[in-house]
Amino acid sequence: MGAQLRLLRRRVSAVKSIAKVTRAQELIASSRIMKAQQRVAAAVPYEREITRAVTAVLSNSASVDHPLTATVENPTRAAVLVVTSDRGFCGGFNAAVLRETEALAGLLRGEGIEPTPFVTGRKGLAWHRFRGREMGGEWDGFSDNPAYADAKRIAETLIEAFRKPADEGGVDEIHIVYTQFISMLTQKVQVTRVLPLQVEEAEVESSEVPPYYEFEPSAEAVLNELLPRYVESRIYNALLQSAASELAARRRAMKSATDNANEMIDVLTREMNQARQAEITQEISEIVGGANALADASAGKE
Amino acid sequence: MAKLRVGVVSPEREVWTGEADMVVAKTIDGEIGIMPNAAPVLGVLVEGGVLRLKGTDRGDFAAAVHGGFLACSGDEVSILAERAELGEEVDVQRARDALQRAEESQASGESGEEYVARAARARARLRAAGEDV
């Protein structure tokens, strides 16, 4: 067998095994997406209710003076929570998030605010470590299946940093960079500010005036409990959206990888056939040539 | 009689929604009962409390609610709990084990809010399941 033919055979079998791996990854991702989407949907009622409660409290008591709603006049430091994935094989998913993070950091620096990254997901951690960036917090191990407890842990660290004054290592603002799951085909990187609070009143219909609540035990105590829960639920939502997006990105990346591998197998198979045909043609012409030479030689003798 | 529209939600799922005649919950100020047309209230619930729902389409039942809030306006009551479990969902054996473990660690001198809270949660789950604690 010709050397070229052997080489091509080896490449075909290598590409075939790659295609098997990427196909399996694709199937795994698609089977998990449904679950992730359901989890996003299951978290919606809680988020809706808690947003309504926060809106109600803030619009009830105009004179709320709570550390978590206070806006510092000249913010100097900001925390940026970056939500990335633990595993690769998901196309430009992490690159997009990290690019947005850099853009946000540039923007904040332009306003005289020093950003501190708080990172979840192994890919984001590796990226920051490689560049020697100082991180305010690191979490990993739950990117494709986050639990509420994970969001709680992250929120605790962030709120603690927020409560500290900036000159003691605290932060004045908290931003989240995550990927929003819009549909199977579209995911978008979102940058939102969680604290100081911007309650989106737009979600409440304008005709619906929040009732004048009585507070048990007091407005302060309720806010004290409510605001951290609100932050937790925002972070939990970001984690869930990011998990669903990660799976969708992985499915898409793995699908195109499988398609490319199959295309490559076709091309290589054709090349292989050509090489084999060329080899056979050559052999035939050698045989014919040899036979002719023999015939000519014997004709000459007579 | 008008009914209350009740929603019990936790961050991970909607635990129960439906109509009820009365909701009894435990806030840090004490027990609070809500009937239709109550004044709007926003209360903080205790860790390891039992929520009672009366006159629902499947009768009276209880749920264990750990932390969170109760918000009521007009005929709508929402209970936002960090963790919530209906009485029938409680695994009694596991709750008993959890209570025992928490009490043992308290007895062996490991004090701390964590164990107190754990014991309270286990007790709430057992009470919601209709067991005597």
Contacts between the chains, C-beta under 8 A, distances in Angstrom:
chain1	res1	chain2	res2	distance
A	39	B	12	7.4
A	42	B	12	6.2
A	42	B	13	4.5
A	42	B	14	6.8
A	43	B	11	5.8
A	43	B	12	6.7
A	45	B	7	6.8
A	45	B	9	4.6
A	45	B	14	4.8
A	46	B	9	4.5
A	46	B	10	6.3
A	46	B	11	4.8
A	46	B	12	8.0
A	46	B	14	7.8
A	46	B	80	6.2
A	47	B	11	7.9
A	49	B	7	7.1
A	49	B	9	5.9
A	49	B	71	7.0
A	49	B	78	4.7
A	49	B	80	5.3
A	50	B	69	7.9
A	50	B	80	5.7
A	52	B	71	7.4
A	53	B	42	6.3
A	53	B	69	6.2
A	53	B	71	5.0
A	53	B	78	7.9
A	53	B	80	7.0
A	56	B	42	6.8
A	56	B	71	7.3
A	56	B	73	7.8
A	57	B	42	6.5
A	147	B	12	7.8
A	148	B	10	7.9
A	148	B	11	4.6
A	148	B	12	5.6
A	148	B	82	7.3
A	151	B	11	7.7
A	210	B	73	7.7
A	211	B	40	3.8
A	211	B	73	4.2
A	211	B	74	7.0
A	212	B	40	6.3
A	213	B	40	4.6
A	213	B	41	6.4
A	213	B	42	4.4
A	213	B	71	7.6
A	213	B	73	7.3
A	214	B	39	5.8
A	214	B	40	6.5
A	214	B	41	5.0
A	214	B	42	7.4
A	215	B	41	7.7
A	215	B	42	5.5
A	215	B	43	7.2
A	216	B	27	4.7
A	216	B	28	7.5
A	216	B	29	5.0
A	216	B	32	6.6
A	216	B	41	6.1
A	216	B	42	7.1
A	216	B	43	3.3
A	216	B	44	6.7
A	216	B	70	8.0
A	217	B	27	7.4
A	217	B	28	6.0
A	217	B	29	4.7
A	217	B	43	7.9
A	217	B	44	7.2
A	221	B	28	7.4
A	221	B	44	6.0
A	222	B	42	5.5
A	222	B	43	7.3
A	222	B	44	5.7
A	222	B	69	7.3
A	225	B	44	4.8
A	225	B	69	6.9
A	226	B	69	6.5
A	229	B	68	7.4
A	229	B	69	7.6
A	229	B	80	7.3
A	229	B	82	7.3
A	232	B	11	7.5
A	233	B	11	5.9
A	236	B	11	5.6
